[in-house]
């Protein structure tokens, strides 16, 4: 990694935690903490922050960082026997010095490759050997891309099953000024009602109270309209079938020590996920890898294109 104005720089972040700062030539930037393999900042060429991180976020292990883009693996939420959202988001990732080829823009100099393998303690709570490779990259136009590759490296010949989400916190002007289009008439699981299944009735999703829903069989395009900032995120995805929508609202916000009482007004989580139908991976070898590849592209303009050949693609356009 280079320390040039364009590229990637390894430095110290809050509380001395290692982070990588990505910068591209037009002034777009992103920050990635090795703790959690977590993107905590993504700014456009005007210096505007597009992601939300709580002012009370605790940057100290083993607490997960509240905001940005936590990686939920190998479990989303409480859909399993592990801790909430699994353990990847509160583990120390390493810089991957020998990553496999990634089909990202070859012109991009602003990227970092990370890798997570289970520790002995992890294997005690989830007895499956794996490699999780993550590339975070900024395109020359400022698009933010997360590409994940998960490989079953178990020697016992057994498959494993997991759920997954990019737990993306968007920065919004005011939650009352935001609506989501593209999820109308779809079925969802309501986490506030014991995961009971309902059908969305509204023309568009607006927010007047706490929301915690997992929308199923979602379309390839979801729009998040922020009237206050006159900004629209367009989520384009392929391969991650579910979409989680979450805002804690006032009562739950006050119950979270790492979340400001009024910060719910300025954030919204819309997450591409695989929850309803868990993903199963068979063991792979060096000759015949059984990898699962995710790709998330957070775009600063409609100009952005999908990455061909990848099974799971997300594109967020402004």
NORPE-V9417 format. One line per field, one symbol per residue. phi: phi as a letter, one per 30 degrees, with the letter a starting at -180 (. if undefined). psi: psi as a letter, one per 40 degrees, with the letter a starting at -180 (. if undefined). burial: 1 if it has 9 or more other ideal C-beta (glycine too) atoms within 8 Angstrom, else 0. A space follows every 50 residues. Layout:
BEGIN
phi = ???
psi = ???
burial = ???
END
This chain:
BEGIN
phi = .ccddckbbdaccdhiddbcccbcddjdbabbdddihcdcabcddciddc ccbddceccaecddddkibdccadbchcdlcddeiicddbbddcdddbdd ecdcedddccabccbbbdddddddcbdbdabccbccbcdecjdcbcbcbc bdcdcdicdbbacaadddccdbdaedccbccjcdiddbccddbhidcbcd cddadbbbaebabcdchdddbbccccddchbbccccbbjcdcbcbbbdid ddeddcdcbdecdedcbacbbdabbdcecccddbbddbdcdcccbbcccc adddcdcdicdbbbbccc
psi = iieidhahhhahahfeihihhhhideeiiihhhdhefhheihiaeeehhe ihhieeihghiehihgabgihhifhhbfgaeiiheaedefihiihhegii hhfiheehegiihiihiiiddddddgfhhihhhhhhihideeihhhhhhh hheieeeiiiiiiiihghhihidhdeeiihieeieiiihheefffihihh didihiheahhgihiifiiehhhhhgddefihhhhhihdhdihhhhhdad dddeehdfhideeddeihhhhhigddgihhhiiiiddghgihhihhhhie iediiihieidhhhhhi.
burial = 10000111100010001111111100111111111111111111000011 11110111100000111111111111100001001111111010110010 01010001111111110100011001011111111111111111111111 11110000010111111111111110111111110111111000000001 00001010011011110100011111110001111111111111111110 01100101100011011111111110011010110000010111111111 100100100101111111
END
